[in-house]
Amino acid sequence: MLSKKNIILGVCGSIAAYKSALLVRSLIKAGANVKVILTADASNFITPLTLATLSKNPVYTQYFEAETGVWSNHVELGLWADYMIIAPASANTIGKMANGLCDNLLTAVYLSAKCPVFFAPAMDLDMWKHESTQENIERLKSFGNTIIAPNKGELASGLFGEGRMAEPDEIVAFLTQELKKGLPLLGKKVLVTAGPTYEAIDPVRFIGNHSSGKMGFAIAEEFVALGAEVTLITGPTAEKTTADLLRIDVISANDMLVACTEKFANSDITVMSAAVADYTPVEVADQKIKKKAEDFSIQLKKTTDILASLGKVKKEGQLLIGFALETEQEETYAKEKLLKKNLDLIVLNSLNDKGAGFKTDTNKITIFNSAFAKTSFETKSKTAVAKDICAEIIKLLN
Ligand code: CTP
């Protein structure tokens, strides 16, 4: 959910400021871009160096940095953010935010930000209970800001009660849940396949193909961003993902068949973008095959067509989407595969189109639905193509 999201973390003067280091680390681990703003008091509790190192960005403390002559533009920072989190939010900063005061960079960015704002209060129990604090919090809620409620526990003062800032992991879990609300594919289970398969010849050789896995990974990540619970079954690839999904690594077409068959029954939407080998050696040599004869041939047998086998057991309400990679008579072959494999959509790539196919960062696709209605798209980045494919699938659901 937080992958590639721009987050401003505002840190106020509170002993809980030490937890902001862990919070930054968790946000970065979740794939977010983080910029930290410290109030003057916060710098007494945690150093800008710690947070700059963890966030991999300069830390902002004031409008104007005298030593460097750098002016921190609060409007630009506010507009950069997809989300703003103030954690710990002190009673003082909550009061300023509730009343439009902006005598420091953090509160000025808050006033400029158009994004959703979350705040995690941290203070002693009597400050927390005070009517002015509670009124200010109600005002912030009425502005549409979201509170991440403090916990009960031992406080820095030695007293016991409400006011302990939520733990960094709780804040990240809260954010993830909040961001999921209202997403179009929340609750949907999605299966995506990606990459090539490798068919072993002997312990050191295999038959493979040039698929990089980029398209399938982009599709899986887009489904996660839309709120789905995603299983990504991938052949050997250098691709990595920080998205919150279940990744299952396989090698051969048969491994992929076994993994897909197990996961398919539970999937609402399945997208087979893997370049599965159509043939595999009849026999796999136990030892490395030595070079002897001038000619050498390997006998191959057909693999199971995974997509077609899923199409046979597809139930009412399940959506099955396949790819067709063609070099000639593209539309005819794509439509044939759509029918033969019992698909709801087929995504056609033609290797004749510049910027389409394997290894590139771009793709050019045409989608056919089961009534053969055709939608063509321009050449785009694979991330943008993944968005188009998911948008077409959402149209089917509606
Ligand atoms: N596919 C599959 N299992 C296979 C081969 C292909 O699930 N053993 C899937 C691919 O993931 C893709 C679709 O079938 O979604 C079409 O793959 P493609 O290679 O274009 O076509 P094939 O059906 O293999 O036919 P051909 O190679 O003759 O074009």
Boltz pocket constraint, residues with backbone or C-beta under 6 A from the ligand:
constraints:
  - pocket:
      binder: B
      contacts: [[A, 253], [A, 272], [A, 273], [A, 274], [A, 275], [A, 276], [A, 277], [A, 278], [A, 303], [A, 304], [A, 305], [A, 306], [A, 307], [A, 308], [A, 321], [A, 322], [A, 323], [A, 324], [A, 325], [A, 326], [A, 337]]
      max_distance: 6.0
